[in-house]
Amino acid sequence: MSSTRIRAIATAMTVTPILVLSGVGVAHAYHDPYPGDSKATCQSVGGRERIKVTVNGRPGGYYIMGTNPAGAHFHLGNITVGASGSGSAVFTGHSAGSYGVEAFENALGSGGRAPGCIGSVTVSAANPLLDAVDSALAGAGSSALVTDPTRR
């Protein structure tokens, strides 16, 4: 074999995997697997082993999805928004770390994502002493003074 032919083969063997891995010549458009036209908005807050989510939107059911610190998705819970246009729930039993939170509106019939309800929270570790103080404050009618924001 001539040296020119060997160089051509070596070049093709080097360039072809780079082109394939870089996706040159292949156009891909992003496709949202959960499209939705919900106008709902959410506020999410993390506390001690708790996540509180408040949904403001059309009356109906909302499916709340979480993403744990390892990146796995899970069903956090459901929230029903009443005629007032607001609904809230506290979901317990989560270890310390950063969590993603998303809401999907069922009221539209599409079950699509509510773009105004994508966020993240930081959950802190349990603290039985502060939980006891918070319980005493809430019991005395001073829930505005509790140390865990999910209990306000």
C-alpha positions as CSV (number, residue, x, y, z in Angstrom):
1,M,0.0,0.0,0.0
2,S,1.2,3.5,-0.7
3,S,1.8,6.0,2.1
4,T,-0.9,8.3,0.7
5,R,-3.5,5.6,0.9
6,I,-2.4,4.7,4.4
7,R,-2.7,8.3,5.5
8,A,-6.1,8.6,3.9
9,I,-7.3,5.5,5.8
10,A,-5.8,6.7,9.1
11,T,-7.4,10.1,8.6
12,A,-10.8,8.5,7.9
13,M,-10.5,6.3,11.0
14,T,-9.7,9.3,13.1
15,V,-12.2,11.8,11.8
16,T,-15.3,9.5,11.4
17,P,-15.7,8.8,15.1
18,I,-15.3,12.5,15.9
19,L,-18.0,13.4,13.4
20,V,-20.3,10.7,14.7
21,L,-19.9,11.6,18.4
22,S,-20.2,15.4,17.7
23,G,-23.4,14.9,15.8
24,V,-22.2,16.9,12.8
25,G,-24.9,16.9,10.1
26,V,-27.7,15.7,12.4
27,A,-30.2,18.3,13.6
28,H,-32.2,17.6,16.7
29,A,-34.9,19.8,18.1
30,Y,-35.6,19.7,21.8
31,H,-38.9,18.0,22.6
32,D,-40.5,18.6,26.0
33,P,-41.9,15.2,27.0
34,Y,-44.4,16.9,29.3
35,P,-45.8,20.0,27.4
36,G,-48.5,22.0,29.1
37,D,-50.2,25.3,28.9
38,S,-50.9,25.7,32.6
39,K,-50.7,29.2,34.0
40,A,-50.2,28.0,37.6
41,T,-47.4,29.2,39.8
42,C,-45.8,27.5,42.8
43,Q,-43.8,28.4,45.8
44,S,-41.6,25.6,47.2
45,V,-39.7,25.7,50.5
46,G,-37.5,23.2,52.2
47,G,-37.4,22.6,55.9
48,R,-36.1,19.9,58.3
49,E,-36.9,16.6,56.4
50,R,-39.9,18.4,54.9
51,I,-40.9,20.1,51.6
52,K,-43.8,22.5,51.4
53,V,-45.4,23.3,48.1
54,T,-48.1,25.9,47.5
55,V,-49.8,26.0,44.1
56,N,-51.7,29.0,42.8
57,G,-53.8,28.3,39.8
58,R,-57.0,26.9,38.4
59,P,-59.1,24.7,40.7
60,G,-58.3,21.1,40.3
61,G,-55.7,18.5,40.9
62,Y,-51.9,18.9,40.6
63,Y,-49.4,16.1,40.6
64,I,-46.1,17.1,42.3
65,M,-43.0,15.4,41.1
66,G,-39.6,15.6,43.0
67,T,-36.1,14.9,41.9
68,N,-33.9,13.6,44.7
69,P,-30.2,14.6,45.3
70,A,-29.1,11.6,43.2
71,G,-31.2,12.8,40.2
72,A,-34.0,10.2,40.4
73,H,-37.6,11.4,39.8
74,F,-40.3,10.4,42.2
75,H,-43.9,11.2,43.0
76,L,-43.8,13.7,45.8
77,G,-47.6,13.9,46.3
78,N,-50.8,15.6,45.1
79,I,-52.3,19.0,45.8
80,T,-55.9,20.0,45.2
81,V,-56.4,23.7,44.4
82,G,-59.8,24.8,45.6
83,A,-62.1,27.6,44.5
84,S,-59.8,30.1,46.2
85,G,-57.2,29.4,43.6
86,S,-54.6,28.1,46.1
87,G,-53.6,24.8,47.6
88,S,-50.7,23.7,49.8
89,A,-49.2,20.5,51.2
90,V,-46.2,19.5,53.3
91,F,-44.4,16.3,52.3
92,T,-42.4,14.7,55.0
93,G,-39.6,12.1,55.3
94,H,-36.9,13.5,53.0
95,S,-33.2,13.3,53.9
96,A,-31.0,16.3,53.8
97,G,-30.0,17.6,50.3
98,S,-31.1,19.6,47.3
99,Y,-34.4,18.5,45.6
100,G,-36.1,19.5,42.4
101,V,-39.8,20.2,42.5
102,E,-42.3,20.4,39.5
103,A,-46.0,20.5,39.3
104,F,-48.3,19.0,36.6
105,E,-51.8,20.3,36.2
106,N,-54.6,17.8,35.8
107,A,-57.4,20.5,35.6
108,L,-56.6,21.1,31.9
109,G,-57.1,17.5,31.0
110,S,-53.6,17.4,29.4
111,G,-51.7,16.5,32.6
112,G,-49.0,18.8,31.3
113,R,-46.2,20.6,33.1
114,A,-46.9,24.0,34.7
115,P,-43.9,26.0,33.6
116,G,-44.3,28.4,36.6
117,C,-43.9,25.4,38.9
118,I,-40.4,24.3,38.3
119,G,-38.0,25.0,41.1
120,S,-35.7,23.5,43.8
121,V,-35.4,23.4,47.5
122,T,-32.8,22.5,50.1
123,V,-33.9,20.1,52.8
124,S,-32.0,20.2,56.1
125,A,-31.4,17.4,58.6
126,A,-33.8,16.6,61.4
127,N,-33.4,18.5,64.7
128,P,-35.7,17.1,67.4
129,L,-34.9,20.0,69.8
130,L,-35.9,22.7,67.2
131,D,-39.0,20.7,66.2
132,A,-40.1,20.6,69.9
133,V,-39.6,24.4,70.1
134,D,-41.6,24.9,66.9
135,S,-44.4,22.7,68.2
136,A,-44.6,24.7,71.4
137,L,-44.6,28.0,69.4
138,A,-47.3,26.8,67.0
139,G,-49.4,25.5,69.9
140,A,-49.2,28.9,71.6
141,G,-50.4,30.6,68.5
142,S,-47.0,32.0,67.4
143,S,-46.5,30.0,64.2
144,A,-44.9,33.0,62.6
145,L,-41.9,32.5,65.0
146,V,-41.2,28.9,64.1
147,T,-37.7,28.1,62.9
148,D,-38.8,25.6,60.1
149,P,-40.3,27.5,57.1
150,T,-42.4,24.5,56.1
151,R,-44.4,24.9,59.4
152,R,-45.5,28.5,58.7
